[in-house]
């Protein structure tokens, strides 16, 4: 059963502390990456058989397989995928940056170019669940940014195939190539390139502890979006909130993973008690009860702030949740108090799952408190900003001596001469 705590019984950092799982996987992930780097496709076939229990004859999904999968998906679900994709495009098109150029000072032109990252890889989890929503969320911003090639990797099922819904989402989102590989080996393939899998410039998308550790280890060779941990949700609810709804929203994240966390912060001890009871009732009828129960009992918490919702917002900012639901009257009043959150869901009719699938804002979000310094996946993740500078002869001459003095203060004579040498013959 989930614990109910009064605020102040223990520091929030202690209440929500979770074990670091990376140490357990650091060495095996390093070995997998090294093997993929040396043996390429051979390693991918071997690891897929070892970890996924399937012997593949080919790594890449063909166009014919994509066509077949698309035909197998119901028209109803295809329409839902298209609607979700449209909402995601609508939101992310607002994020598109344009460069700038200024020539306000005589003889000087300064500016910035926005350049798409050429090749990006997106990782789509498999395993205990399949996520066509992740395909849309990761690929559509890359497409809007103008990336020239989008390569998707995802684990195959026991039959060696990828679920048709995943492939349909890939086609709708504009993915260029799809490979049936998962785990740390898939990250290695994208980072190093193999005989079949192209090397990319950036890797995005969530995954398990092995995938996360692999992204961490290849960072620097390629860029990554973030180091994502298990999913988490924090619900701020007032006394008028429906305990059935609050419990359902908490369980929507708890069922992801045993290490996920669901937290309720409320000003009502009565609501806290009712949500505790409702969680038990709803857990008993969940198909993924075994996963959700471990998450709720080990990582879930209900914190009571004794009639003070402003304090609840302070707690939320300290926790910096991936998902923050404000199930309160006048939620926009509290939105102004939010400093640390991946994505905020406002009011009583805005469950986090709306953001998972249909609303449009991205669901690839900073987890484990990293919303203190990072943001949701966006078009910005798929671009580079390149600066440019032009100075005329006169413009450089006006400040050459200043540059030289600055350089000599740093003990860099060659720097100084580079600024003045152009004028020595004049």
C-alpha positions in Angstrom: 0.0 0.0 0.0 1.2 3.5 -0.8 2.5 5.5 2.1 0.9 8.8 3.3 3.3 11.3 4.8 2.8 14.7 6.4 5.1 17.3 4.9 8.1 17.8 7.2 8.4 14.2 8.4 11.4 13.8 6.3 13.2 15.8 3.6 11.6 15.5 0.2 14.9 14.2 -1.2 14.9 11.3 1.2 11.2 10.6 0.7 11.7 10.1 -3.0 15.3 8.7 -3.1 15.7 5.7 -5.5 18.7 3.4 -6.1 21.1 4.2 -8.9 20.7 1.4 -11.4 23.5 2.4 -13.7 26.3 0.7 -11.8 24.8 -2.7 -12.4 24.8 -2.3 -16.2 27.9 -0.1 -16.9 30.3 -3.0 -17.5 28.1 -5.2 -19.6 27.0 -2.3 -21.7 30.6 -1.3 -22.4 31.3 -4.8 -23.5 28.3 -4.8 -25.9 29.3 -1.5 -27.4 32.9 -2.6 -27.9 31.7 -5.9 -29.6 29.3 -4.0 -31.9 32.1 -1.6 -32.8 34.4 -4.4 -33.8 32.0 -7.0 -35.3 29.2 -4.8 -36.7 26.3 -6.8 -38.1 27.6 -10.1 -36.8 27.3 -8.8 -33.3 23.8 -7.5 -33.9 22.6 -10.8 -35.1 24.2 -12.6 -32.2 22.9 -10.2 -29.5 19.4 -10.3 -31.0 19.3 -14.1 -30.7 20.8 -13.9 -27.2 18.6 -11.2 -25.7 15.4 -11.2 -27.8 15.3 -15.0 -28.5 15.0 -14.6 -32.2 17.3 -15.6 -35.1 17.1 -12.9 -37.8 17.8 -13.3 -41.5 17.8 -9.6 -42.1 18.2 -6.5 -39.9 16.4 -3.9 -42.0 12.7 -3.8 -42.5 11.9 -3.8 -46.3 9.5 -1.5 -48.1 7.3 -4.6 -48.8 7.2 -5.3 -45.1 6.2 -1.7 -44.4 3.4 -2.0 -46.9 2.1 -5.2 -45.4 2.2 -3.8 -41.9 0.3 -0.7 -43.0 -2.4 -2.9 -44.5 -2.7 -4.9 -41.3 -3.5 -2.0 -39.1 -7.2 -1.1 -38.8 -8.4 2.0 -40.6 -9.7 3.3 -37.3 -6.3 3.2 -35.6 -4.6 4.6 -38.7 -7.0 7.6 -38.5 -6.0 8.0 -34.8 -2.3 7.9 -35.7 -2.9 10.5 -38.4 -4.8 12.8 -36.0 -2.1 12.5 -33.3 0.6 13.2 -35.9 -1.3 16.3 -37.0 -1.5 17.6 -33.5 2.2 16.9 -32.9 3.1 18.7 -36.1 0.9 21.7 -35.3 2.6 22.1 -31.9 6.2 21.5 -33.0 5.9 23.8 -36.1 5.6 26.6 -33.6 9.1 25.8 -32.4 10.9 26.3 -35.7 13.7 28.8 -35.4 15.0 31.2 -38.1 18.5 32.5 -38.4 19.4 36.2 -38.2 21.9 38.6 -39.7 22.6 42.1 -38.5 24.7 44.9 -40.1 23.9 47.8 -37.8 27.5 48.7 -37.3 29.6 50.0 -40.3 31.6 47.4 -41.9 30.4 44.6 -39.6 28.0 41.7 -40.4 27.1 39.2 -37.7 24.6 36.4 -37.9 23.5 32.9 -37.0 22.5 30.1 -39.4 20.0 27.3 -38.4 21.2 24.0 -39.8 19.4 20.7 -39.4 21.4 17.8 -38.0 21.9 15.5 -41.0 21.3 12.0 -39.7 19.4 11.1 -36.5 18.6 7.8 -34.9 15.4 7.2 -32.9 15.1 4.4 -30.4 11.6 3.0 -29.8 11.3 0.7 -26.8 9.8 -2.8 -27.2 9.9 -5.5 -24.5 7.0 -5.3 -22.1 5.1 -2.8 -24.3 5.2 -1.3 -27.8 5.0 2.5 -28.3 3.8 3.8 -31.7 3.3 7.1 -29.9 7.1 7.4 -29.3 7.7 7.0 -33.0 5.5 10.0 -33.7 7.0 12.1 -30.9 10.6 11.5 -31.8 10.4 11.5 -35.6 8.0 14.3 -36.4 10.2 17.1 -34.8 13.2 15.7 -36.7 11.2 15.9 -39.9 10.1 19.4 -39.2 13.7 20.4 -38.4 14.7 19.2 -41.9 17.0 16.2 -40.9 18.0 14.4 -44.2 17.7 10.9 -42.8 15.8 9.4 -39.9 16.8 5.9 -38.8 14.6 4.0 -36.4 15.7 1.0 -34.3 13.3 -1.1 -32.2 13.4 -4.7 -30.8 11.7 -7.4 -32.8 9.1 -9.7 -31.3 9.6 -13.5 -30.9 8.6 -14.0 -34.5 11.3 -11.6 -35.7 8.9 -9.0 -36.8 8.0 -5.5 -35.5 4.4 -4.8 -34.5 2.4 -3.4 -37.5 1.3 -0.3 -35.4 5.0 0.7 -34.9 5.7 0.4 -38.6 2.5 2.3 -39.5 3.5 5.1 -37.2 7.0 5.2 -38.7 5.5 5.6 -42.2 3.1 8.4 -41.1 5.9 10.2 -39.2 8.3 10.1 -42.2 11.0 7.6 -40.9 13.4 6.7 -43.7 14.8 3.4 -42.5 13.8 0.9 -39.8 15.9 -1.8 -38.2 14.7 -4.6 -36.0 17.3 -4.3 -33.2 17.0 -3.1 -29.7 19.0 -2.7 -26.4 22.5 -1.4 -26.0 23.5 -3.1 -29.2 21.1 -0.9 -31.2 22.6 2.2 -29.7 26.1 1.0 -30.6 25.0 0.4 -34.1 23.7 3.9 -34.5 26.7 5.4 -32.8 29.4 3.5 -34.7 27.6 2.3 -37.9 27.8 -1.3 -39.1 27.6 -2.9 -42.5 23.8 -2.4 -42.6 23.1 0.3 -40.0 24.2 3.9 -40.9 26.1 5.9 -38.4 24.0 8.8 -37.2 24.9 12.2 -35.6 22.3 12.2 -32.8 20.3 9.5 -31.0 17.0 10.2 -29.2 14.3 8.2 -27.5 13.7 6.4 -24.2 14.7 2.9 -23.2 15.5 0.6 -20.4 18.6 0.9 -18.1 20.8 -0.8 -20.8 19.7 1.6 -23.5 20.1 4.6 -21.2 23.6 3.5 -20.1 24.6 2.9 -23.7 23.5 6.4 -24.7 25.5 7.8 -21.8 28.6 5.9 -23.0 28.4 6.9 -26.7 27.8 10.6 -25.9 30.6 12.6 -27.4 30.9 10.3 -30.4 27.3 11.3 -31.1 24.9 13.6 -29.5 21.9 12.4 -27.4 18.7 13.9 -26.3 18.9 13.2 -22.5 19.7 10.5 -19.9 16.2 9.3 -19.2 15.3 7.3 -16.2 12.0 5.6 -15.3 8.8 7.6 -15.9 7.4 9.7 -13.1 4.3 11.7 -12.3 3.4 14.2 -9.6 -0.2 15.2 -9.1 -1.1 18.3 -7.1 -4.7 17.9 -6.0 -7.0 20.0 -3.9 -9.9 18.8 -1.7 -12.4 19.0 -4.5 -10.5 16.5 -6.7 -12.0 13.1 -7.5 -10.0 10.3 -5.8 -11.0 7.9 -8.5 -9.5 10.2 -11.2 -6.4 11.0 -9.2 -5.6 7.3 -8.5 -6.1 6.5 -12.2 -3.7 9.2 -13.3 -1.1 8.0 -10.8 -1.4 4.4 -12.1 -1.1 5.5 -15.7 2.6 6.0 -15.0 3.1 3.3 -12.4 2.2 0.6 -14.9 5.2 1.6 -17.1 7.9 0.1 -15.0 8.6 -1.2 -11.5 11.0 1.7 -11.0 8.5 4.4 -12.1 7.2 6.7 -9.4 3.8 8.3 -8.8 3.4 11.0 -6.2 0.4 12.9 -4.9 0.8 16.2 -3.1 -2.5 17.4 -1.6 -3.7 19.9 1.0 -6.4 17.4 2.1 -5.8 14.5 4.5 -9.3 13.2 3.6 -8.4 13.1 -0.2 -5.1 11.4 0.7 -6.9 8.6 2.5 -9.5 8.2 -0.3 -6.8 8.0 -3.0 -4.8 5.4 -1.0 -7.9 3.2 -0.8 -8.7 3.8 -4.5 -5.2 2.9 -5.6 -5.7 -0.5 -4.0 -9.0 -1.0 -5.7 -7.8 -0.1 -9.1 -4.5 -2.0 -8.8 -6.5 -5.2 -8.2 -8.1 -4.9 -11.7 -5.1 -3.8 -13.7 -3.7 -6.2 -16.3 -0.2 -4.9 -15.4 -0.8 -5.1 -11.6 2.4 -6.9 -10.9 4.4 -4.0 -12.3 2.2 -1.2 -11.1 2.0 -2.5 -7.5 5.8 -2.7 -7.1 6.1 0.9 -8.4 3.3 2.2 -6.1 4.6 0.4 -3.0 8.3 1.1 -3.5 8.3 4.5 -5.1 4.8 6.0 -4.7 4.1 8.5 -2.0 1.2 10.7 -0.9 2.4 13.9 0.8 -0.1 16.0 2.8 0.6 19.8 3.2 -2.1 20.6 5.7 -4.2 23.1 3.7 -1.4 24.8 1.8 -1.3 24.4 -2.0 1.5 27.0 -2.3 3.7 24.6 -0.3 2.6 21.8 -2.7 4.0 23.9 -5.5 7.3 24.3 -3.6 7.4 20.5 -3.3 6.7 20.0 -7.0 9.5 22.4 -7.9 11.9 20.5 -5.6 10.9 17.1 -7.1 11.0 18.5 -10.7 8.7 15.9 -12.1 8.6 14.6 -15.6 4.8 15.0 -15.6 3.1 17.5 -13.4 -0.7 17.5 -13.1 -2.4 20.5 -11.5 -5.8 19.0 -10.5 -7.0 22.2 -8.8 -9.4 25.1 -9.2 -7.9 27.9 -11.3 -4.8 25.9 -12.5 -3.4 28.8 -14.5 -2.9 30.6 -11.2 -0.5 27.8 -10.1 1.1 27.5 -13.6 3.0 30.8 -12.8 4.5 29.1 -9.8 6.0 26.2 -11.8 9.8 26.4 -12.2 10.8 22.7 -12.7 8.6 20.3 -14.7 8.9 18.5 -18.0 5.3 19.0 -19.0 2.4 20.5 -17.1 -1.2 19.3 -17.4 -3.8 21.9 -16.2 -7.1 21.3 -14.6 -9.3 18.3 -13.9 -9.9 17.3 -17.5 -6.2 17.0 -18.6 -4.8 13.6 -17.7 -1.2 13.0 -18.4 -2.2 10.3 -21.0 -3.6 13.1 -23.1 0.0 14.3 -23.5 1.2 10.7 -24.2 -0.9 10.4 -27.3 -3.0 13.1 -28.7 -2.5 16.7 -27.4 0.6 17.6 -29.4 3.3 18.6 -26.9 6.1 16.1 -26.8 6.1 13.2 -24.4 9.8 12.5 -24.4 10.6 14.4 -21.2 13.3 14.9 -18.6 13.0 12.4 -15.8 14.4 11.8 -12.3 14.5 15.5 -11.4 16.4 16.6 -14.5 13.6 19.0 -15.4 15.7 21.4 -13.1 18.0 22.0 -16.1 16.6 20.3 -19.2 13.5 20.4 -21.4 11.1 18.3 -23.5 12.3 16.9 -26.8 11.7 19.5 -29.5 12.6 20.8 -32.9 15.6 22.4 -31.2 17.1 19.0 -30.5 17.5 18.4 -34.2 19.2 21.6 -35.3 22.6 23.2 -35.0 23.2 26.9 -34.7 26.3 28.2 -36.6 27.5 31.7 -36.1 29.1 33.8 -38.8 31.1 37.1 -38.7 32.3 39.5 -41.3 34.5 42.6 -40.7 35.7 45.0 -43.4 39.3 46.3 -43.4 38.4 49.5 -41.6 36.2 47.7 -39.1 39.0 45.3 -38.1 41.5 48.2 -38.0 39.4 50.1 -35.5 39.8 47.3 -32.9 43.0 45.4 -33.9 45.1 46.9 -31.1 42.4 46.1 -28.5 42.3 42.5 -29.6 46.1 42.3 -29.4 46.1 43.8 -25.9 43.4 41.3 -24.8 45.4 38.4 -26.2 48.7 39.5 -24.6 46.9 39.7 -21.2 46.2 36.0 -21.7 49.8 35.3 -22.7 49.0 34.5 -26.3 51.3 36.4 -28.6 50.3 34.6 -31.8 46.7 35.6 -31.1 47.8 39.2 -30.8 49.9 39.1 -34.0 47.0 37.5 -35.9 45.0 40.7 -35.2 47.7 43.2 -36.1 49.7 41.6 -38.9 47.2 42.7 -41.5 48.1 46.3 -40.8 51.9 46.2 -40.5 52.6 46.7 -44.2 50.2 49.7 -44.4 
